[in-house]
Amino acid sequence: MVARLLCVFSGLLGLGVCPGIAQSTLTGPTLGLFFDPKAHAIRPIWGIPGSSTAGQPIDVGFPLAAGIISPSQDYALVVAGDGSMSSVTFAANGPSLNPIRIATAPDRMVISPGGKSAAFYYSTSSSVQILTNLPDSPQMAGQVDLSSLPNSPDVIAISDDGSLLLVGVRENADGSTAQGEVFAFTPDTAAPRSVASVQHVAAIAFVSQSHDALLADDVASSVTLVSDVANRANVAWTFASQQLPAPDSVRASPDRQSFLVASSTNSLVGILDATGSNAVVVACDCVPAELRPLSAAMTYQITEPANGLLWVLDGRMSYPKVFFVPIPSDPGQTGGTTSTSGGGGQP
């Protein structure tokens, strides 16, 4: 996978490590792609965990107002300055754009864990549009009306098949005891169905190719795996530990053998095993607010780019490490060195 993406990105950027492509001064492995809002572009991460740097922006023909990379790292959803949207796939002969016909750009967009579906949230209409058949033949699968909810959604998540939308909302008044709820919607039904009562749901993430979902409650300091959300919504397990207080990001690995949890308020990232236990926790000098898969196995973008740095988790080892990727302000600069930090939690 890394070798294939290396050829793709090399072809896009003229860095050349594949037969038939001119050689450049920078060759080697890549960790994947990320959206750089300062450069208004998608950029690769060149190098290996602990020694990497952001590469030159990929030219898709126009500056990007927003962008999100698929968890499989094979395409991105992008928004142009005029509000138009496209899916961008990456190939050795350059990026390919497929327009997505929407009236206006969404206020929020999320992609399913396997990258097959996406959900676009619109605050003015209190609705979500669901897009399926990504990336090759994107089509609108329906619109979900959220106006019956007690408040606007804090978080949303979409399943890979696009048939199930989860929405987390706050139900209490300001200043009162925290209370919230998670509701399930389908594109063909108007009425929401309650699937979980929480204190405050800070993150929701579906497990790939399933209707199982992770719920992070940052007030209760817990993470719960709910199985078969579309039907019985049974609790499979709950992780609650002072090792990892106030979790507000979650992600399941594609093979479901590990579950990632992060706490932005405590600068912690943890990895749970397949049973939701035996946490290994690592501290970082950052504010982890994302858990976005990169192309290297068990490697995740955990922050947005800021102050010339992007923070990444290498979770492939029993002793995981967090490292930063320098983002050169001059896109022509490609050198850089990263420093690492690591730590372990009690099992």
C-alpha positions as CSV (number, residue, x, y, z in Angstrom):
1,M,0.0,0.0,0.0
2,V,2.8,2.4,0.9
3,A,4.7,1.6,-2.2
4,R,1.6,2.2,-4.4
5,L,0.8,5.5,-2.7
6,L,4.4,6.5,-3.1
7,C,4.2,6.1,-6.8
8,V,0.9,8.0,-6.9
9,F,2.1,10.9,-4.9
10,S,5.4,11.0,-6.8
11,G,3.6,11.2,-10.1
12,L,1.4,14.0,-8.7
13,L,4.3,16.0,-7.4
14,G,7.0,15.3,-9.9
15,L,9.2,13.7,-7.2
16,G,9.6,10.4,-9.1
17,V,10.4,7.2,-7.5
18,C,8.7,4.9,-10.1
19,P,9.8,3.7,-13.5
20,G,9.1,6.2,-16.2
21,I,9.0,9.2,-13.9
22,A,11.9,11.6,-13.7
23,Q,13.9,11.4,-10.5
24,S,14.0,14.3,-8.1
25,T,16.0,15.1,-5.0
26,L,13.4,13.7,-2.7
27,T,12.5,10.0,-2.9
28,G,11.3,7.5,-0.3
29,P,8.2,6.4,1.6
30,T,5.2,8.4,2.4
31,L,2.8,8.3,5.4
32,G,-0.2,9.6,3.5
33,L,-2.1,12.8,2.8
34,F,-3.6,15.6,4.8
35,F,-5.5,18.8,4.2
36,D,-3.5,22.0,4.9
37,P,-5.9,24.9,5.4
38,K,-3.1,27.5,5.3
39,A,-1.9,26.3,1.9
40,H,-5.5,25.7,0.8
41,A,-4.4,22.3,-0.6
42,I,-3.9,18.7,0.1
43,R,-0.3,17.7,0.9
44,P,1.6,14.4,1.3
45,I,3.7,13.5,4.3
46,W,7.1,12.2,3.1
47,G,9.3,9.9,5.3
48,I,8.7,7.4,8.0
49,P,7.3,7.7,11.5
50,G,9.6,9.9,13.5
51,S,11.4,11.3,10.5
52,S,9.1,12.9,8.1
53,T,8.0,16.2,6.6
54,A,5.1,17.7,4.7
55,G,5.6,17.8,0.9
56,Q,4.5,20.2,-1.7
57,P,0.8,20.9,-2.2
58,I,-1.0,18.8,-4.8
59,D,-2.4,21.1,-7.5
60,V,-6.1,20.2,-8.3
61,G,-6.6,23.3,-10.4
62,F,-8.0,25.6,-7.7
63,P,-7.5,26.6,-4.0
64,L,-9.4,24.5,-1.5
65,A,-11.7,26.2,1.1
66,A,-12.1,22.8,2.8
67,G,-11.1,19.2,2.4
68,I,-11.3,15.9,4.1
69,I,-9.3,12.8,3.2
70,S,-10.9,9.4,3.0
71,P,-9.9,6.9,5.8
72,S,-8.6,4.7,3.0
73,Q,-6.4,7.6,1.7
74,D,-7.5,7.0,-1.9
75,Y,-9.6,10.1,-2.4
76,A,-10.7,13.4,-0.8
77,L,-13.8,15.5,-0.6
78,V,-13.0,19.1,-1.3
79,V,-14.8,22.4,-1.4
80,A,-13.8,25.3,-3.7
81,G,-14.0,28.9,-2.8
82,D,-17.3,29.3,-4.7
83,G,-18.8,26.5,-2.6
84,S,-18.8,23.8,-5.2
85,M,-17.7,20.3,-4.2
86,S,-15.8,17.5,-5.8
87,S,-14.3,14.2,-5.0
88,V,-10.6,14.0,-5.9
89,T,-9.1,10.6,-6.6
90,F,-5.3,10.2,-6.9
91,A,-3.5,8.5,-9.8
92,A,0.0,8.4,-11.1
93,N,-1.0,10.7,-14.0
94,G,-2.5,13.3,-11.7
95,P,-5.6,14.0,-9.6
96,S,-9.0,13.4,-11.1
97,L,-12.0,15.4,-10.1
98,N,-15.6,14.3,-10.0
99,P,-18.1,17.1,-9.3
100,I,-20.7,16.5,-6.5
101,R,-23.9,18.4,-7.2
102,I,-25.0,20.2,-4.1
103,A,-26.8,23.6,-3.7
104,T,-24.3,25.0,-1.1
105,A,-21.3,23.8,0.8
106,P,-22.1,22.0,4.1
107,D,-21.2,23.4,7.5
108,R,-19.8,20.0,8.4
109,M,-18.9,16.9,6.5
110,V,-17.9,13.4,7.8
111,I,-16.8,10.3,5.9
112,S,-17.7,6.7,6.9
113,P,-14.9,4.5,8.4
114,G,-14.4,2.6,5.1
115,G,-14.8,5.7,3.0
116,K,-17.9,4.5,1.1
117,S,-20.4,7.1,2.3
118,A,-20.4,10.7,3.6
119,A,-22.8,13.0,5.5
120,F,-23.1,16.7,5.0
121,Y,-24.7,18.8,7.8
122,Y,-26.5,22.1,7.1
123,S,-27.2,24.2,10.2
124,T,-29.7,26.6,8.5
125,S,-32.0,23.8,7.4
126,S,-31.1,21.5,10.4
127,S,-30.6,18.6,8.0
128,V,-28.1,16.1,6.7
129,Q,-27.5,15.0,3.2
130,I,-26.2,11.5,2.7
131,L,-23.8,10.7,-0.1
132,T,-23.1,7.0,-1.1
133,N,-21.1,5.1,-3.8
134,L,-17.9,6.9,-3.1
135,P,-15.5,7.5,-4.6
136,D,-16.3,6.3,-8.1
137,S,-20.0,7.1,-8.6
138,P,-21.1,9.4,-5.8
139,Q,-24.8,9.9,-5.5
140,M,-27.2,11.5,-3.0
141,A,-29.0,8.8,-1.1
142,G,-31.4,11.0,0.8
143,Q,-31.8,13.8,3.2
144,V,-32.4,13.5,7.0
145,D,-34.4,16.2,8.8
146,L,-33.0,16.9,12.3
147,S,-35.4,19.6,13.3
148,S,-37.2,17.3,15.8
149,L,-34.1,17.1,18.0
150,P,-34.0,19.1,21.2
151,N,-30.7,20.9,20.1
152,S,-28.4,21.1,17.1
153,P,-26.1,18.1,16.9
154,D,-22.7,18.1,18.6
155,V,-21.5,15.2,16.6
156,I,-22.7,13.0,13.7
157,A,-21.5,9.8,12.1
158,I,-22.5,7.8,9.0
159,S,-22.2,4.0,8.4
160,D,-20.4,2.6,5.4
161,D,-23.6,1.5,3.6
162,G,-25.1,5.0,4.1
163,S,-28.2,3.5,5.7
164,L,-27.6,4.7,9.3
165,L,-26.9,8.2,10.7
166,L,-26.0,8.7,14.3
167,V,-26.5,12.1,15.9
168,G,-25.4,13.1,19.4
169,V,-27.2,16.0,21.1
170,R,-27.2,17.9,24.4
171,E,-30.6,17.8,26.2
172,N,-30.0,19.8,29.4
173,A,-30.2,23.5,29.8
174,D,-27.0,25.6,30.3
175,G,-25.8,25.4,33.9
176,S,-27.7,22.2,34.8
177,T,-26.4,18.6,35.2
178,A,-25.0,17.3,31.9
179,Q,-27.4,15.1,30.0
180,G,-27.4,14.0,26.4
181,E,-28.7,11.4,24.0
182,V,-27.7,9.6,20.8
183,F,-30.3,9.2,18.1
184,A,-30.4,7.0,15.0
185,F,-31.8,8.1,11.7
186,T,-32.3,6.3,8.4
187,P,-32.8,8.1,5.1
188,D,-36.3,6.7,4.6
189,T,-37.7,7.4,8.1
190,A,-38.4,10.8,9.5
191,A,-38.6,9.9,13.2
192,P,-35.4,9.5,15.2
193,R,-34.8,6.5,17.5
194,S,-33.0,6.9,20.8
195,V,-30.1,4.4,21.0
196,A,-28.2,5.6,24.1
197,S,-28.5,8.1,27.0
198,V,-25.2,9.8,27.9
199,Q,-24.0,12.7,30.0
200,H,-22.4,14.3,26.9
201,V,-21.4,12.6,23.7
202,A,-18.2,14.1,22.4
203,A,-17.5,11.7,19.6
204,I,-19.2,9.0,17.6
205,A,-17.4,6.6,15.2
206,F,-18.8,3.6,13.3
207,V,-16.8,0.4,13.0
208,S,-16.0,-0.3,9.4
209,Q,-18.5,-2.3,7.4
210,S,-20.9,-2.7,10.3
211,H,-23.6,-1.0,12.3
212,D,-21.6,-1.1,15.5
213,A,-20.5,2.2,16.9
214,L,-18.2,3.8,19.5
215,L,-19.5,6.5,21.7
216,A,-17.2,8.8,23.7
217,D,-18.6,10.6,26.7
218,D,-16.2,13.2,27.9
219,V,-18.2,14.1,31.1
220,A,-18.6,10.5,32.2
221,S,-15.0,9.7,31.1
222,S,-16.1,6.6,29.2
223,V,-16.0,5.0,25.8
224,T,-18.8,2.5,24.9
225,L,-19.1,0.1,22.0
226,V,-22.7,-0.4,21.0
227,S,-23.4,-3.3,18.7
228,D,-26.1,-3.5,16.1
229,V,-27.2,0.1,16.5
230,A,-29.9,-0.3,13.7
231,N,-31.8,-2.9,15.8
232,R,-31.2,-3.8,19.4
233,A,-28.3,-1.5,20.2
234,N,-26.7,-3.7,22.8
235,V,-23.7,-2.5,24.8
236,A,-20.7,-4.7,24.0
237,W,-18.3,-3.1,26.4
238,T,-17.6,0.1,28.3
239,F,-14.1,1.5,29.0
240,A,-13.9,4.0,31.9
241,S,-10.6,4.8,33.5
242,Q,-8.7,7.7,35.0
243,Q,-5.9,6.7,32.7
244,L,-7.8,8.4,29.9
245,P,-10.2,11.0,31.3
246,A,-12.6,13.1,29.2
247,P,-12.2,11.2,25.9
248,D,-13.4,13.2,22.9
249,S,-12.1,11.3,19.9
250,V,-12.6,7.7,19.0
251,R,-11.7,5.4,16.1
252,A,-11.8,1.6,15.4
253,S,-9.0,0.0,13.5
254,P,-10.2,-1.6,10.2
255,D,-9.6,-5.1,11.6
256,R,-11.4,-4.3,14.8
257,Q,-8.5,-5.6,16.9
258,S,-7.8,-2.2,18.5
259,F,-9.7,1.0,19.4
260,L,-8.2,4.4,19.6
261,V,-9.2,7.0,22.1
262,A,-8.0,10.6,22.6
263,S,-8.5,13.3,25.2
264,S,-7.8,16.8,23.9
265,T,-8.2,18.4,27.4
266,N,-5.6,16.1,28.8
267,S,-3.2,15.7,25.8
268,L,-3.5,11.9,25.9
269,V,-4.0,9.2,23.3
270,G,-4.9,5.6,24.2
271,I,-5.1,2.2,22.4
272,L,-7.6,-0.4,23.7
273,D,-7.5,-4.1,22.7
274,A,-10.3,-6.0,20.9
275,T,-12.2,-6.3,24.2
276,G,-12.1,-2.6,25.0
277,S,-9.5,-3.0,27.8
278,N,-5.7,-3.3,28.5
279,A,-5.2,0.4,27.6
280,V,-1.8,1.7,26.5
281,V,-1.8,5.4,26.9
282,V,0.7,7.9,25.5
283,A,1.0,11.6,26.4
284,C,1.8,14.2,23.8
285,D,2.8,17.9,23.6
286,C,-0.3,18.6,21.5
287,V,-4.0,18.8,21.7
288,P,-5.3,15.6,20.0
289,A,-8.6,16.5,18.3
290,E,-8.7,14.0,15.4
291,L,-8.0,10.4,14.8
292,R,-7.7,10.2,11.0
293,P,-6.0,7.2,9.5
294,L,-2.9,7.7,7.3
295,S,-1.6,5.2,4.7
296,A,0.9,3.5,7.0
297,A,-0.7,0.8,9.2
298,M,-1.9,2.0,12.6
299,T,-0.6,5.6,11.9
300,Y,-3.1,8.4,12.5
301,Q,-3.2,12.2,12.1
302,I,-4.2,13.4,15.6
303,T,-4.3,17.2,15.2
304,E,-5.1,19.8,12.6
305,P,-2.0,21.6,11.1
306,A,-1.1,24.5,13.3
307,N,2.0,26.6,13.9
308,G,3.9,24.8,11.2
309,L,3.4,21.4,12.8
310,L,1.1,18.3,12.3
311,W,1.0,15.7,15.1
312,V,0.8,12.0,14.2
313,L,0.4,8.8,16.3
314,D,2.4,5.7,15.4
315,G,0.3,3.0,17.2
316,R,1.8,-0.1,15.5
317,M,4.0,-1.0,18.6
318,S,3.0,-2.1,22.0
319,Y,4.7,1.1,23.1
320,P,3.2,3.7,20.8
321,K,4.8,7.1,20.0
322,V,3.5,10.5,19.0
323,F,5.7,12.6,16.7
324,F,5.4,15.9,14.9
325,V,5.7,16.5,11.2
326,P,7.1,19.9,10.2
327,I,5.1,21.8,7.6
328,P,7.5,24.1,5.6
329,S,6.0,27.5,5.0
330,D,7.8,27.6,1.7
331,P,6.3,24.6,-0.3
332,G,9.7,24.2,-2.0
333,Q,11.3,23.2,1.3
334,T,11.3,19.5,1.8
335,G,13.8,18.8,4.5
336,G,12.9,18.4,8.1
337,T,13.4,16.4,11.3
338,T,10.8,15.4,13.8
339,S,11.1,14.6,17.4
340,T,9.1,11.8,19.2
341,S,7.6,11.2,22.5
342,G,6.1,8.0,23.9
343,G,4.6,6.5,27.0
344,G,2.7,3.6,28.3
345,G,-0.3,3.1,30.5
346,Q,-1.0,0.4,33.0
347,P,-2.8,-2.6,31.5
